[in-house]
């Protein structure tokens, strides 16, 4: 979760998308302040020149992911031994029943919306 400035091409395109590790969650698209990315066939694709801010690489759950670094970045501390599920503000479990939102993209959008509304 460093502040490294790396382009989409040098990070996610090579190590996640082309390697077949992309989940299609859209986190990289959501955090790009320059709107350089668009979801095309369930994968991020450049629609204009990447500004190499590195935010997409930091947001991607499949790129150099470290649970410890993520917890330190988000919560400012490391997990305690008595936190087997990790650090969280509130834990909730839900299941969609509407067929319209059961597709992977809709589920990711719903999760992102819930996170933004917190």
C-alpha positions as a Markdown table, in Angstrom:
| # | Residue | x | y | z |
|---|---|---|---|---|
| 1 | Unk | 0.0 | 0.0 | 0.0 |
| 2 | Unk | 2.9 | 2.3 | -0.6 |
| 3 | Unk | 2.6 | 5.6 | -2.4 |
| 4 | Unk | 4.4 | 4.4 | -5.4 |
| 5 | Unk | 3.6 | 6.0 | -8.7 |
| 6 | Unk | 3.2 | 3.3 | -11.3 |
| 7 | Unk | 1.2 | 3.2 | -14.5 |
| 8 | Unk | -1.8 | 0.9 | -15.2 |
| 9 | Unk | 0.3 | -0.7 | -18.0 |
| 10 | Unk | 3.2 | -1.5 | -15.7 |
| 11 | Unk | 1.1 | -2.8 | -12.9 |
| 12 | Unk | -2.4 | -4.1 | -13.4 |
| 13 | Unk | -2.4 | -4.6 | -17.1 |
| 14 | Unk | 0.7 | -6.9 | -17.0 |
| 15 | Unk | 0.4 | -8.6 | -13.6 |
| 16 | Unk | -3.4 | -8.9 | -13.1 |
| 17 | Unk | -5.4 | -8.5 | -16.3 |
| 18 | Unk | -3.1 | -10.3 | -18.8 |
| 19 | Unk | -2.2 | -12.9 | -16.2 |
| 20 | Unk | -5.9 | -13.8 | -15.9 |
| 21 | Unk | -6.1 | -12.8 | -12.2 |
| 22 | Unk | -8.6 | -9.9 | -12.6 |
| 23 | Unk | -11.8 | -10.3 | -10.7 |
| 24 | Unk | -13.7 | -7.6 | -12.7 |
| 25 | Unk | -14.5 | -5.8 | -9.4 |
| 26 | Unk | -13.9 | -2.3 | -10.8 |
| 27 | Unk | -12.0 | -1.0 | -7.8 |
| 28 | Unk | -9.3 | 0.3 | -10.1 |
| 29 | Unk | -11.8 | 2.2 | -12.2 |
| 30 | Unk | -13.6 | 3.6 | -9.2 |
| 31 | Unk | -10.4 | 5.1 | -7.7 |
| 32 | Unk | -8.9 | 6.6 | -10.9 |
| 33 | Unk | -9.1 | 10.4 | -10.5 |
| 34 | Unk | -8.3 | 10.9 | -14.2 |
| 35 | Unk | -11.1 | 8.5 | -15.5 |
| 36 | Unk | -8.5 | 6.7 | -17.6 |
| 37 | Unk | -10.1 | 3.2 | -17.2 |
| 38 | Unk | -13.3 | 1.6 | -18.3 |
| 39 | Unk | -14.7 | -1.9 | -17.7 |
| 40 | Unk | -14.6 | -3.7 | -21.0 |
| 41 | Unk | -15.7 | -7.4 | -21.1 |
| 42 | Unk | -15.3 | -7.6 | -17.3 |
| 43 | Unk | -11.7 | -6.2 | -17.3 |
| 44 | Unk | -10.3 | -2.7 | -16.9 |
| 45 | Unk | -9.1 | -1.1 | -20.2 |
| 46 | Unk | -7.4 | 2.2 | -20.8 |
| 47 | Unk | -9.6 | 4.8 | -22.5 |
| 48 | Unk | -7.1 | 7.6 | -22.4 |
| 49 | Unk | -3.5 | 8.1 | -21.4 |
| 50 | Unk | -2.6 | 6.8 | -17.9 |
| 51 | Unk | -1.2 | 9.6 | -15.6 |
| 52 | Unk | 0.7 | 7.0 | -13.6 |
| 53 | Unk | -0.7 | 8.0 | -10.2 |
| 54 | Unk | -0.6 | 4.5 | -8.9 |
| 55 | Unk | -4.0 | 4.5 | -7.2 |
| 56 | Unk | -5.4 | 1.7 | -9.4 |
| 57 | Unk | -2.5 | -0.6 | -8.3 |
| 58 | Unk | -3.1 | 0.3 | -4.6 |
| 59 | Unk | -6.9 | -0.4 | -4.9 |
| 60 | Unk | -6.6 | -3.7 | -6.7 |
| 61 | Unk | -7.2 | -6.7 | -4.4 |
| 62 | Unk | -5.2 | -8.9 | -6.8 |
| 63 | Unk | -2.1 | -6.8 | -7.3 |
| 64 | Unk | 0.7 | -7.3 | -4.7 |
| 65 | Unk | -1.9 | -7.8 | -2.0 |
| 66 | Unk | -0.8 | -7.8 | 1.6 |
| 67 | Unk | -3.5 | -8.0 | 4.3 |
| 68 | Unk | -1.2 | -6.5 | 6.8 |
| 69 | Unk | -0.3 | -3.5 | 4.6 |
| 70 | Unk | -4.0 | -3.0 | 3.8 |
| 71 | Unk | -5.0 | -3.0 | 7.4 |
| 72 | Unk | -2.3 | -0.5 | 8.3 |
| 73 | Unk | -3.3 | 1.7 | 5.3 |
| 74 | Unk | -7.0 | 1.7 | 6.1 |
| 75 | Unk | -7.1 | 1.4 | 9.9 |
| 76 | Unk | -3.6 | 2.8 | 10.8 |
| 77 | Unk | -2.7 | -0.4 | 12.8 |
| 78 | Unk | -2.0 | -4.1 | 12.6 |
| 79 | Unk | -4.4 | -6.9 | 13.4 |
| 80 | Unk | -4.4 | -8.1 | 17.0 |
| 81 | Unk | -4.2 | -11.9 | 17.8 |
| 82 | Unk | -7.8 | -11.8 | 19.0 |
| 83 | Unk | -9.1 | -10.5 | 15.6 |
| 84 | Unk | -9.3 | -13.7 | 13.5 |
| 85 | Unk | -11.5 | -12.0 | 10.8 |
| 86 | Unk | -9.1 | -9.0 | 10.6 |
| 87 | Unk | -9.9 | -5.4 | 11.5 |
| 88 | Unk | -13.3 | -4.1 | 10.8 |
| 89 | Unk | -15.6 | -1.3 | 11.9 |
| 90 | Unk | -18.8 | -3.4 | 11.6 |
| 91 | Unk | -19.4 | -6.9 | 10.4 |
| 92 | Unk | -22.5 | -7.6 | 8.4 |
| 93 | Unk | -23.7 | -10.6 | 6.3 |
| 94 | Unk | -26.2 | -10.4 | 3.6 |
| 95 | Unk | -27.4 | -12.3 | 0.5 |
| 96 | Unk | -29.1 | -10.9 | -2.6 |
| 97 | Unk | -32.2 | -12.6 | -3.8 |
| 98 | Unk | -33.0 | -10.3 | -6.8 |
| 99 | Unk | -31.7 | -12.0 | -10.0 |
| 100 | Unk | -30.9 | -8.5 | -11.5 |
| 101 | Unk | -28.1 | -7.9 | -8.9 |
| 102 | Unk | -26.6 | -11.4 | -8.8 |
| 103 | Unk | -24.2 | -10.8 | -11.7 |
| 104 | Unk | -20.6 | -10.2 | -10.5 |
| 105 | Unk | -20.5 | -6.5 | -11.7 |
| 106 | Unk | -23.8 | -5.7 | -10.0 |
| 107 | Unk | -22.6 | -7.3 | -6.8 |
| 108 | Unk | -19.3 | -5.4 | -6.9 |
| 109 | Unk | -21.2 | -2.1 | -7.5 |
| 110 | Unk | -23.5 | -2.9 | -4.6 |
| 111 | Unk | -20.6 | -3.6 | -2.3 |
| 112 | Unk | -18.9 | -0.4 | -3.3 |
| 113 | Unk | -22.1 | 1.6 | -2.8 |
| 114 | Unk | -22.5 | 0.1 | 0.7 |
| 115 | Unk | -18.9 | 1.0 | 1.5 |
| 116 | Unk | -19.4 | 4.6 | 0.2 |
| 117 | Unk | -22.6 | 5.0 | 2.2 |
| 118 | Unk | -20.9 | 4.2 | 5.5 |
